Amino acid sequence: MTLLQLEGVSVRFAGSTAGNALDRVDLAVAEHEIVCVLGPSGSGKSTLLRVVAGLQQVSGGRVLLGGADQAAVPVHRRGVGLMFQDHQLFPHRDVGANVSFGLRMRGEGRTACTARVAELLDLVGLPGAQGRAVASLSGGEQQRVALARALAPSPRLLMLDEPLGQLDRGLRERLVVELRGLFIRLGTTVLAVTHDQGEAFALADRVVVMRDGRIAQAGTPLEVWQRPASEFVARFLGFENVVPADVSGEWATTAWGKVPVPAGSPQGGQRLLVRPAGVVLGAAGLRCEVVSRTFRGTHVTLGLRPSSGPPLEAECALAGAPAAGDAVEVTFTPDEVVVLPREEGP
Ligand code: ADP
């Protein structure tokens, strides 16, 4: 069942010389689905959220929730919960009053509110925190309170804008796993926005990569990771090994020499991505100098300067990893090679 549907949604800001902030965006979010919108700054992510919330008028297209056109429906009647980056807690009210805010606005009685607040604080891992002052909470605790507040009125769609943006890396990585678990348990439908691809990939059932107000790619994290739809998406995901290539059969001629490509790849002049795991240190192949070695916990990332062609990034096991300055030779494995679809012009 589709809960949220965007049909050809465009937003153009008056006086803006740039293109549309959103340009004919089609997107469907199913009930219980967690969708994460990802993209560089200015790609239209926040505008997308604001349109769905009803905080931003569309210049074209329609937004439907549960099949109903939302054009005439004001923000507070859309049944969506919002949690923004700066989480805007009321600093002079205690935790309980912050969490029950939406419930009281809706006219819920005191007893029902008290019970619901206790339930939500348990849920977000802050049991008994009702009486605490907001100022006494850590950043992570404030995030949990903001989440409890957004969830309190049981919104049919929960929207998160850079939900963990302010927190340090370690805390974010832990919270994102918790959040996903919580949303799955509650069956919450979530539309989240982030510029952090790690966060999006850890949180989402499906990621939507935006570029200049358009969807550059939508798919499961695995699909997007394995098959980036364009050089833009590949580079946005942090892949650097991209070269022009002339593909013929299952081989491509590149500045790095011959590179094997998967069967069925598009032929002729193309752009080629080699994921770092597909650059294999071996006995005979392209000669490279190791210029950097970065410890990644489970593996090592090597920066290589090949004897021909642009720099290469390789991944290898910790044991026996070469050091900066070493000479190595590399070959390529086709299962980590992607012939990138051509980018659409604007
Ligand atoms: P993101 O959230 O991906 O950073 P935004 O949705 O905030 O992107 O912005 C998309 C585009 O719309 C940008 O070019 C931005 O400058 C422009 N924009 C956003 N809000 C406004 C506004 N209120 N007035 C004019 N232009 C805006």
Residues whose N, C-alpha, C, O or C-beta is under 5 A from the ligand:
A	BS01	ADP	F13 S16 A18 A21 P40 S41 G42 S43 G44 K45 S46 T47
